């Protein structure tokens, strides 16, 4: 039973992997956009920070679900 709990928590944390990949891609594209049009850096930065915050929130939710799986099913 403990093995299944660990597997479930591991699968729940895999959602954070997607958030990390998404933030990396978004940051790369933002740097490219600023390099092409430096005059709109402020707008790009605002949108990048908002997108990164939403992606991080998703990663935190995955982490919380993993902890809940471990604590409640033990």
Backbone as a chain_set.jsonl record, in Angstrom:
{"seq": "XXXXXXXXXXXXXXXXXXXXXXXXXXXXXXXXXXXXXXXXXXXXXXXXXXXXXXXXXXXXXXXXXXXXXXXXXX", "coords": {"N": [[0.821, -1.204, 0.0], [1.93, 1.276, 0.782], [3.713, 1.62, -1.264], [2.073, 2.161, -3.472], [1.011, 4.584, -2.659], [3.285, 6.196, -2.714], [3.862, 6.094, -5.446], [1.576, 7.36, -6.476], [1.882, 9.933, -5.364], [4.241, 10.672, -6.621], [3.419, 10.778, -9.286], [1.616, 12.88, -9.093], [3.342, 15.001, -8.591], [4.604, 15.225, -10.995], [3.273, 17.082, -12.497], [4.47, 19.468, -11.898], [6.707, 19.39, -13.428], [5.848, 20.052, -15.988], [5.202, 22.724, -15.535], [7.725, 23.825, -15.062], [8.982, 23.418, -17.542], [7.304, 24.976, -19.134], [7.724, 27.57, -18.08], [10.399, 27.924, -18.726], [10.318, 27.91, -21.551], [8.652, 30.132, -21.989], [10.207, 32.207, -20.903], [12.436, 32.154, -22.604], [11.222, 32.877, -25.045], [10.349, 35.445, -24.363], [12.77, 36.786, -24.014], [13.724, 36.67, -26.633], [11.763, 38.253, -27.848], [12.178, 40.758, -26.643], [14.715, 41.249, -27.587], [14.179, 41.65, -30.248], [12.365, 43.776, -30.291], [13.084, 46.207, -28.439], [11.736, 48.415, -27.402], [9.264, 47.676, -26.355], [9.674, 46.435, -23.981], [8.692, 46.689, -21.335], [5.944, 45.936, -21.442], [6.214, 43.296, -22.3], [7.623, 42.196, -20.172], [5.783, 42.452, -18.054], [3.731, 40.697, -18.921], [5.19, 38.327, -19.017], [5.872, 37.918, -16.311], [3.321, 37.59, -15.21], [2.463, 35.254, -16.542], [4.427, 33.428, -15.647], [3.86, 33.419, -12.923], [1.33, 32.201, -12.893], [1.991, 29.676, -13.894], [3.721, 28.789, -11.888], [1.919, 28.664, -9.791], [0.379, 26.491, -10.572], [2.309, 24.475, -10.33], [2.708, 24.541, -7.573], [0.18, 23.739, -6.692], [0.208, 21.079, -7.588], [2.237, 20.064, -5.986], [1.055, 20.366, -3.447], [-1.112, 18.611, -3.703], [0.29, 16.2, -3.909], [1.433, 16.07, -1.356], [-0.911, 15.912, 0.181], [-1.89, 13.454, -0.703], [0.03, 11.744, 0.348], [-0.202, 12.248, 3.138], [-2.956, 11.853, 3.788], [-3.616, 9.292, 2.92], [-2.091, 7.564, 4.318]], "CA": [[0.0, 0.0, 0.0], [2.806, 2.443, 0.819], [4.31, 1.777, -2.586], [1.085, 2.825, -4.316], [0.923, 5.976, -2.217], [4.476, 6.88, -3.233], [3.7, 6.22, -6.895], [0.561, 8.396, -6.688], [2.467, 11.237, -5.054], [5.206, 10.964, -7.677], [2.674, 11.169, -10.484], [1.058, 14.21, -8.841], [4.418, 15.988, -8.677], [5.004, 15.376, -12.4], [2.672, 18.31, -13.014], [5.446, 20.544, -11.724], [7.633, 19.301, -14.553], [5.254, 20.847, -17.058], [5.333, 24.142, -15.184], [9.12, 24.205, -15.275], [9.214, 23.493, -18.987], [6.558, 26.132, -19.634], [8.399, 28.802, -17.68], [11.615, 28.017, -19.521], [9.961, 28.296, -22.923], [8.147, 31.506, -21.963], [11.33, 33.12, -20.675], [13.202, 32.209, -23.845], [10.484, 33.658, -26.046], [10.348, 36.842, -23.927], [14.096, 37.331, -24.327], [13.748, 36.877, -28.083], [10.894, 39.384, -28.183], [12.851, 41.987, -26.217], [15.843, 41.463, -28.492], [13.669, 42.142, -31.535], [11.702, 45.075, -30.1], [13.413, 46.665, -27.084], [10.841, 49.483, -26.936], [8.092, 47.118, -25.668], [10.176, 45.566, -22.91], [7.819, 46.774, -20.165], [4.748, 45.114, -21.662], [6.628, 41.891, -22.366], [7.996, 41.781, -18.82], [4.544, 42.282, -17.282], [3.072, 39.461, -19.357], [6.035, 37.201, -18.617], [5.726, 37.703, -14.87], [1.983, 37.042, -14.98], [2.456, 33.858, -16.995], [5.264, 32.627, -14.745], [3.129, 33.267, -11.659], [0.283, 31.198, -13.093], [2.634, 28.369, -14.028], [4.209, 28.405, -10.565], [0.757, 28.292, -8.99], [0.055, 25.124, -10.965], [3.316, 23.598, -9.727], [2.446, 24.482, -6.134], [-1.007, 22.894, -6.511], [0.651, 19.691, -7.754], [2.988, 19.718, -4.774], [0.095, 20.235, -2.347], [-1.849, 17.363, -3.928], [1.192, 15.104, -3.562], [1.529, 16.008, 0.124], [-2.188, 15.419, 0.673], [-1.957, 12.026, -0.988], [0.883, 11.052, 1.319], [-0.691, 12.397, 4.505], [-4.309, 11.351, 4.006], [-3.756, 7.875, 2.619], [-1.171, 6.786, 5.13]], "C": [[0.864, 1.266, 0.0], [3.458, 2.703, -0.535], [3.351, 2.503, -3.527], [0.917, 4.289, -3.947], [2.103, 6.774, -2.78], [4.376, 7.079, -4.743], [2.679, 7.316, -7.211], [1.1, 9.787, -6.424], [3.48, 11.633, -6.128], [4.526, 11.413, -8.954], [2.085, 12.567, -10.309], [2.12, 15.29, -8.991], [4.883, 16.171, -10.117], [4.372, 16.603, -13.059], [3.608, 19.499, -12.892], [6.474, 20.537, -12.85], [7.122, 20.136, -15.726], [5.364, 22.342, -16.787], [6.752, 24.629, -15.419], [9.458, 24.348, -16.748], [8.524, 24.723, -19.569], [7.221, 27.451, -19.292], [9.678, 28.993, -18.486], [11.339, 28.47, -20.941], [9.494, 29.751, -22.956], [9.267, 32.515, -21.772], [12.177, 33.257, -21.936], [12.519, 33.049, -24.903], [10.444, 35.142, -25.668], [11.687, 37.502, -24.231], [14.223, 37.588, -25.827], [12.919, 38.098, -28.477], [11.54, 40.711, -27.805], [14.026, 42.287, -27.14], [15.369, 42.032, -29.832], [13.058, 43.538, -31.423], [11.957, 45.574, -28.679], [12.44, 47.717, -26.535], [9.602, 48.959, -26.208], [8.503, 46.19, -24.52], [9.258, 45.553, -21.695], [6.59, 45.89, -20.294], [5.102, 43.625, -21.665], [6.948, 41.375, -20.961], [6.762, 41.553, -17.956], [3.856, 40.969, -17.639], [3.867, 38.228, -18.954], [5.865, 36.9, -17.135], [4.362, 37.109, -14.543], [1.913, 35.569, -15.386], [3.273, 32.951, -16.095], [4.563, 32.403, -13.412], [2.04, 32.204, -11.784], [0.873, 29.799, -13.215], [3.159, 27.881, -12.677], [3.061, 27.997, -9.663], [0.338, 26.857, -9.314], [1.035, 24.132, -10.333], [3.077, 23.459, -8.227], [1.218, 23.625, -5.854], [-0.642, 21.411, -6.645], [1.395, 19.212, -6.516], [2.055, 19.504, -3.589], [-0.702, 18.942, -2.494], [-0.98, 16.161, -3.551], [1.312, 14.958, -2.05], [0.225, 15.475, 0.7], [-2.335, 13.922, 0.429], [-1.152, 11.246, 0.055], [0.273, 11.091, 2.71], [-2.058, 11.734, 4.741], [-4.442, 9.854, 3.765], [-2.831, 6.988, 3.445], [-1.888, 6.011, 6.15]], "O": [[0.556, 2.224, -0.709], [3.721, 3.847, -0.906], [3.774, 3.367, -4.296], [0.707, 5.136, -4.815], [1.93, 7.893, -3.262], [4.767, 8.127, -5.256], [2.897, 8.116, -8.121], [0.812, 10.721, -7.173], [3.564, 12.803, -6.501], [5.002, 12.325, -9.629], [2.054, 13.352, -11.256], [1.824, 16.383, -9.472], [5.502, 17.188, -10.429], [4.88, 17.103, -14.063], [3.544, 20.43, -13.694], [7.044, 21.578, -13.179], [7.893, 20.844, -16.375], [5.592, 23.131, -17.704], [6.953, 25.733, -15.923], [10.14, 25.291, -17.149], [9.097, 25.428, -20.4], [7.274, 28.354, -20.127], [9.998, 30.112, -18.885], [12.049, 29.323, -21.474], [9.886, 30.513, -23.84], [9.272, 33.566, -22.413], [12.589, 34.361, -22.291], [13.166, 33.846, -25.583], [10.498, 36.004, -26.545], [11.728, 38.655, -24.66], [14.768, 38.612, -26.239], [13.325, 38.882, -29.336], [11.46, 41.679, -28.56], [14.301, 43.448, -27.442], [16.083, 42.806, -30.469], [13.201, 44.37, -32.319], [11.116, 45.376, -27.801], [12.34, 47.884, -25.32], [8.946, 49.727, -25.504], [7.764, 45.28, -24.146], [9.067, 44.502, -21.084], [6.235, 45.174, -19.357], [4.378, 42.802, -21.104], [6.587, 40.253, -20.607], [6.696, 40.576, -17.209], [3.447, 40.217, -16.754], [3.29, 37.202, -18.592], [5.73, 35.738, -16.751], [4.256, 36.224, -13.693], [1.368, 34.742, -14.656], [2.861, 31.827, -15.807], [4.658, 31.32, -12.833], [1.853, 31.397, -10.873], [0.307, 28.84, -12.69], [3.055, 26.696, -12.36], [3.206, 27.082, -8.853], [-0.019, 26.098, -8.413], [0.629, 23.072, -9.857], [3.23, 22.37, -7.674], [1.205, 22.864, -4.886], [-1.141, 20.582, -5.883], [1.199, 18.086, -6.059], [2.241, 18.567, -2.812], [-0.94, 18.249, -1.505], [-1.469, 15.21, -2.941], [1.294, 13.844, -1.526], [0.254, 14.66, 1.622], [-2.855, 13.205, 1.284], [-1.603, 10.224, 0.572], [0.234, 10.069, 3.394], [-2.278, 11.124, 5.787], [-5.308, 9.214, 4.361], [-2.815, 5.771, 3.262], [-1.265, 5.291, 6.93]]}, "num_chains": 1, "name": "protein.A"}
